[in-house]
């Protein structure tokens, strides 16, 4: 949607997914890393990945085989997820 901004940054082994919500009410969103981006950063379809939030350290999500995850997004919140095997 227009009220959520997400992007990927990576360097070496570090893979980050940054999500920022400009939503006025809480909602559940689905974040999906495009296949070509996942391949470029070194994620594999048969891999098992977890993304942990580095900002608040309160959220950990499992990354699905299609490189997506669901997130409960509080109003006006931000996350920096580090993706690890």
C-alpha positions as CSV (number, residue, x, y, z in Angstrom):
1,X,0.0,0.0,0.0
2,X,0.9,3.6,-0.2
3,X,1.4,3.9,3.6
4,X,4.2,1.2,3.9
5,X,7.7,1.5,2.5
6,X,10.1,-1.5,2.4
7,X,13.5,-2.0,0.9
8,X,16.5,-4.3,1.1
9,X,20.2,-3.5,1.8
10,X,23.0,-5.9,1.8
11,X,26.8,-6.1,2.1
12,X,28.7,-9.3,2.4
13,X,26.8,-11.7,4.7
14,X,24.6,-8.9,6.1
15,X,21.1,-8.9,4.6
16,X,18.6,-6.2,5.9
17,X,15.0,-5.6,5.2
18,X,13.8,-2.2,6.3
19,X,10.1,-1.6,6.8
20,X,8.5,1.7,7.7
21,X,4.8,2.2,8.2
22,X,3.0,5.5,7.8
23,X,-0.3,3.9,8.7
24,X,-2.7,5.5,11.2
25,X,-4.1,2.2,12.5
26,X,-2.5,-1.1,13.1
27,X,-2.6,-3.7,10.3
28,X,-1.1,-7.0,9.2
29,X,1.0,-6.7,6.1
30,X,2.9,-9.2,3.9
31,X,6.4,-8.3,3.0
32,X,7.9,-10.1,-0.1
33,X,11.5,-9.9,-1.3
34,X,11.3,-10.2,-5.1
35,X,12.9,-13.3,-6.4
36,X,15.6,-11.5,-8.4
37,X,16.6,-9.5,-5.3
38,X,16.6,-12.6,-3.1
39,X,19.0,-14.3,-5.6
40,X,21.3,-11.2,-5.7
41,X,21.7,-11.1,-1.9
42,X,22.3,-14.9,-1.7
43,X,18.9,-16.3,-0.4
44,X,18.1,-19.7,-1.8
45,X,14.6,-21.2,-2.4
46,X,15.5,-24.3,-0.3
47,X,16.9,-22.2,2.6
48,X,15.3,-21.7,6.0
49,X,15.5,-18.1,7.1
50,X,14.6,-16.0,10.2
51,X,14.4,-12.2,10.2
52,X,15.0,-10.5,13.6
53,X,14.3,-6.9,14.2
54,X,17.4,-4.9,15.2
55,X,15.7,-1.8,16.4
56,X,13.3,-3.0,19.1
57,X,14.4,-6.6,19.4
58,X,10.8,-7.6,20.0
59,X,9.9,-9.1,16.6
60,X,11.2,-12.3,14.9
61,X,9.5,-13.7,11.8
62,X,10.1,-16.8,9.7
63,X,10.7,-16.1,6.0
64,X,8.6,-18.3,3.8
65,X,10.0,-20.2,0.8
66,X,8.7,-17.5,-1.5
67,X,10.8,-15.0,0.5
68,X,7.8,-13.4,2.2
69,X,6.7,-12.9,5.8
70,X,3.7,-11.4,7.6
71,X,4.1,-8.5,10.0
72,X,1.8,-6.9,12.5
73,X,2.5,-3.2,11.8
74,X,1.7,-0.8,14.6
75,X,0.8,2.8,13.6
76,X,3.9,4.8,12.5
77,X,6.4,2.0,13.2
78,X,9.7,1.0,11.7
79,X,11.7,-2.2,11.7
80,X,15.2,-3.2,10.5
81,X,15.2,-7.0,10.0
82,X,18.4,-8.9,9.8
83,X,17.9,-12.1,7.7
84,X,19.8,-15.1,8.9
85,X,19.8,-18.8,8.2
